[in-house]
Amino acid sequence: MPQQGPERSSARPRPDASMSLLTEIMEHSLDDGYAEAARREKTAPRSTGTRLVVAAGLMIAALIVTVAATEAHDAAPVIAEERANLIDRVEDETAEADDLHGEVDRLRQDLEDSRSKALDNEGAAALERLGLLSGAIDVEGPGVRLVVDDAETTASAGGDGPRRSTGFTDTGRLRDHDLQKVVNGLWAAGAEAVSVNGQRLTALSAIRAAGDAIVVDNRPLAPPYTLLAIGDGDRLSDTFQNGADGRYLYVLQENYGIRTSISTQDKVSLPAAAGLTVRNAQPAGPAGKVTS
């Protein structure tokens, strides 16, 4: 029989036998000392004092959460009731103020009727003219209707949307000084009487800001702002839009998203100004001197 050669080993060497250091690192990444300490930590029983401290801490935390939840649950109905009462008071006071304004308008109309009856035709015409200019009487006639509204997507603080820097906040809202320029532009264009959201404006009217709201004669207004002006509709509209204040409004529309629309009207009606008072009324002497 032919003589067999030396027997070959069936175990083949590992391909990574030459990389023993890397193999040791991969298979035993944690130092033996650290591993032994971790095993002792897991197997070491906690002392009774430690368990008591942990249990007491958990009980205190649970007690605090329970008390807070109970107090919040008990206070919720009280807060809701107080809020509802406050809303009711505001609504009642607003309704009462509206009723008083209506009563003032009725009394003013009665006074005007009495004055007209007491004066002759010439005196009644002069009084009516003064009432028109001062805003003391209701008026109606041809004019324009100008609607100005905030940007369609008004930006909140830190949000996205149309933004501008023409007031104390950087938003797409119309500001009080914007509305002042629009109203002054209508007067300059030849308007004989102007109102904003039903509020008649006079020489003593004030347009101010209260936070983000616009206040006219101490009454807050909400957008959109509808301005009615009596005058020659076509001429009034053209003069306003081609004037400085009309161009200012156009810039707000184009650059900051403020929405505007203007149209001529065959007939607009404006109420009398609320709370109109005469500051000084004294007869004049010769050469314009005031008599005592």
C-alpha positions in Angstrom: 0.0 0.0 0.0 1.2 3.4 -0.7 2.6 5.2 2.4 0.3 8.0 3.6 1.8 11.4 4.3 1.7 13.2 7.6 -1.9 13.8 8.9 -3.2 17.3 8.3 -4.8 19.2 11.2 -8.5 19.8 10.7 -8.5 23.0 12.7 -7.7 26.0 10.5 -6.1 29.1 12.0 -8.4 32.2 12.6 -8.0 34.8 9.9 -7.5 37.5 12.6 -4.9 35.5 14.5 -2.3 38.2 13.5 -4.5 40.9 15.1 -4.6 39.6 18.6 -4.5 43.1 20.2 -7.5 44.3 18.2 -9.4 41.1 19.0 -8.7 41.5 22.7 -10.0 45.0 22.6 -13.2 44.1 20.8 -14.0 41.0 22.9 -13.0 42.6 26.3 -13.8 46.3 25.9 -14.3 46.8 29.6 -11.4 46.6 31.9 -11.5 43.7 34.3 -11.3 45.9 37.3 -14.3 48.0 36.2 -16.3 44.8 35.4 -15.6 43.4 38.8 -16.7 46.6 40.5 -19.9 46.7 38.5 -20.7 43.1 39.6 -20.1 44.0 43.2 -22.4 47.0 42.9 -25.2 44.9 41.5 -24.9 42.2 44.0 -24.3 44.3 47.1 -27.6 44.6 49.1 -28.7 48.1 50.0 -28.8 49.0 53.6 -32.1 49.4 55.5 -31.4 53.1 56.0 -31.0 53.7 52.3 -34.2 51.9 51.5 -36.1 54.0 54.1 -34.7 57.3 52.7 -35.7 56.3 49.2 -39.2 55.3 50.4 -39.7 58.5 52.4 -38.7 60.6 49.4 -41.1 58.8 47.1 -43.9 59.2 49.7 -43.2 63.0 50.0 -43.2 63.4 46.3 -46.4 61.5 45.9 -48.0 63.6 48.7 -46.9 66.9 47.1 -48.4 65.8 43.7 -51.6 64.7 45.3 -52.1 67.9 47.3 -51.3 70.1 44.2 -53.7 68.2 42.1 -56.4 68.4 44.7 -56.0 72.2 45.2 -56.0 72.7 41.4 -59.2 70.6 41.1 -60.9 72.5 43.9 -59.8 76.0 42.6 -60.9 75.3 39.0 -64.7 75.9 39.6 -64.0 79.0 41.6 -61.8 80.5 38.8 -64.3 79.6 36.2 -67.1 81.2 38.2 -65.1 84.4 38.7 -64.3 84.6 35.0 -67.9 84.1 34.1 -69.0 86.8 36.6 -66.4 89.2 35.2 -67.6 88.6 31.6 -71.2 89.2 32.7 -70.2 92.4 34.4 -68.4 93.6 31.3 -71.4 92.8 29.0 -73.8 94.5 31.4 -71.7 97.6 31.6 -71.3 97.7 27.9 -75.0 97.3 27.3 -75.7 100.1 29.9 -73.2 102.4 28.2 -74.9 101.7 24.8 -78.3 102.6 26.3 -76.9 105.8 27.7 -75.4 106.8 24.3 -78.8 106.1 22.8 -80.5 108.3 25.4 -78.0 111.1 24.7 -78.7 110.9 21.0 -82.5 111.1 21.6 -82.1 114.1 24.0 -79.8 115.8 21.5 -82.4 115.4 18.7 -85.1 116.8 21.0 -82.8 119.8 21.7 -82.2 120.4 18.0 -85.9 120.3 17.2 -86.6 122.8 20.0 -83.8 125.1 18.7 -85.1 124.9 15.2 -88.6 125.9 16.3 -87.3 128.8 18.3 -85.2 130.3 15.5 -86.2 131.9 12.3 -85.3 130.3 8.9 -81.9 132.2 8.7 -81.0 131.3 12.2 -82.0 127.7 11.7 -79.8 127.4 8.6 -76.8 128.9 10.4 -77.3 126.6 13.3 -77.5 123.6 11.0 -74.3 124.6 9.3 -72.5 124.9 12.6 -73.9 121.6 13.7 -72.6 120.0 10.5 -69.1 121.4 11.0 -68.9 120.6 14.7 -70.4 117.1 14.4 -73.3 118.0 16.7 -76.0 116.7 14.3 -76.6 113.6 12.1 -75.7 114.2 8.5 -76.1 112.3 5.2 -75.1 112.8 1.6 -72.8 111.6 -1.1 -69.3 110.6 -0.3 -66.8 107.7 -0.1 -66.5 104.5 1.8 -62.9 103.5 2.7 -62.2 100.1 4.4 -58.8 99.5 5.9 -58.0 96.1 7.5 -55.0 94.4 9.0 -52.8 92.0 6.9 -54.6 88.8 6.1 -52.1 86.8 8.2 -51.1 89.0 11.1 -47.8 87.9 12.5 -47.6 87.0 16.2 -44.6 87.7 18.3 -41.7 85.8 16.8 -43.9 84.2 14.1 -43.9 84.4 10.4 -46.0 86.5 8.2 -46.2 90.1 6.9 -44.1 92.3 9.2 -43.3 96.0 9.4 -41.6 98.4 11.8 -44.0 101.4 11.9 -45.1 101.0 15.5 -44.1 99.7 18.9 -44.5 96.1 17.6 -43.4 94.6 14.4 -46.6 93.1 12.9 -49.0 93.5 10.0 -51.5 95.5 12.0 -52.7 99.0 11.3 -51.5 101.4 14.0 -53.1 104.5 15.5 -50.8 106.9 13.7 -51.6 105.1 10.4 -55.3 105.7 11.0 -54.6 109.3 11.9 -52.9 109.9 8.6 -55.8 108.3 6.7 -58.4 110.5 8.5 -56.3 113.7 8.0 -56.0 112.7 4.4 -59.7 112.6 4.0 -60.2 116.0 5.7 -57.5 117.5 3.4 -59.1 116.0 0.4 -62.3 118.0 1.1 -64.4 115.7 3.4 -67.2 117.6 5.2 -67.7 114.9 7.8 -65.9 111.7 8.7 -66.7 108.7 10.9 -64.8 105.5 11.8 -66.7 102.4 12.6 -69.8 104.5 13.4 -67.8 107.0 15.5 -68.2 110.5 14.3 -65.0 112.5 14.3 -64.7 116.2 15.2 -62.0 118.7 15.8 -61.7 117.4 19.4 -61.5 113.7 18.5 -58.5 111.7 19.6 -57.1 108.6 17.9 -54.8 106.8 20.2 -53.4 103.3 20.9 -54.2 101.1 23.9 -51.9 98.1 23.6 -52.6 96.6 20.2 -56.1 98.2 20.0 -57.0 101.6 18.4 -59.1 103.8 20.6 -61.2 106.7 19.2 -62.6 109.1 21.8 -61.9 106.5 24.5 -63.8 103.8 22.7 -61.9 100.8 21.3 -62.3 99.8 17.7 -61.8 96.4 16.0 -60.7 95.8 12.4 -61.7 96.2 9.7 -61.9 100.0 10.0 -64.7 101.5 7.9 -64.3 105.2 7.2 -67.3 107.1 5.8 -66.7 110.6 4.5 -69.3 113.0 3.1 -68.3 115.1 0.1 -68.1 115.0 -3.7 -67.5 111.3 -4.1 -65.4 111.2 -7.3 -63.4 114.3 -6.4 -62.9 113.2 -2.8 -61.7 109.8 -3.9 -59.3 111.0 -6.5 -57.8 113.8 -4.3 -57.3 111.4 -1.4 -55.6 108.6 -3.5 -53.3 111.1 -5.3 -52.4 112.9 -2.1 -49.5 112.2 0.3 -51.7 110.3 2.8 -53.3 108.2 0.0 -49.9 107.2 -1.2 -48.8 106.4 2.3 -51.8 104.0 2.6 -50.8 102.5 -0.8 -47.3 101.8 0.6 -48.8 100.0 3.6 -50.8 97.9 1.2 -48.0 97.0 -1.2 -45.2 96.4 1.3 -46.9 95.2 4.5 -50.1 93.5 3.4 -52.5 96.1 4.8 -55.8 95.6 2.9 -57.7 98.6 1.6 -60.7 99.3 -0.6 -62.3 102.7 -1.5 -65.6 103.3 -3.4 -67.8 106.3 -4.1 -71.3 106.2 -2.5 -74.5 108.0 -3.6 -75.5 108.3 0.0 -73.8 107.8 3.4 -75.2 108.5 6.8 -73.1 109.7 9.8 -74.3 109.9 13.4 -73.7 112.9 15.6 -70.6 112.8 17.7 -71.1 111.3 21.2 -70.2 113.4 24.2 -69.6 116.7 22.2 -69.1 119.6 24.6 -68.4 123.3 24.1 -65.2 124.4 25.9 -65.7 128.1 25.6 -68.6 130.3 24.4 -68.4 134.0 25.2 -69.8 137.0 23.3 -67.2 139.1 21.5 -67.1 142.9 21.9 -66.0 145.5 19.4 -62.9 144.8 17.4 -63.0 141.1 18.5 -62.5 141.9 22.2 -64.2 139.6 24.6 -66.6 141.4 27.0 -66.6 140.5 30.6 
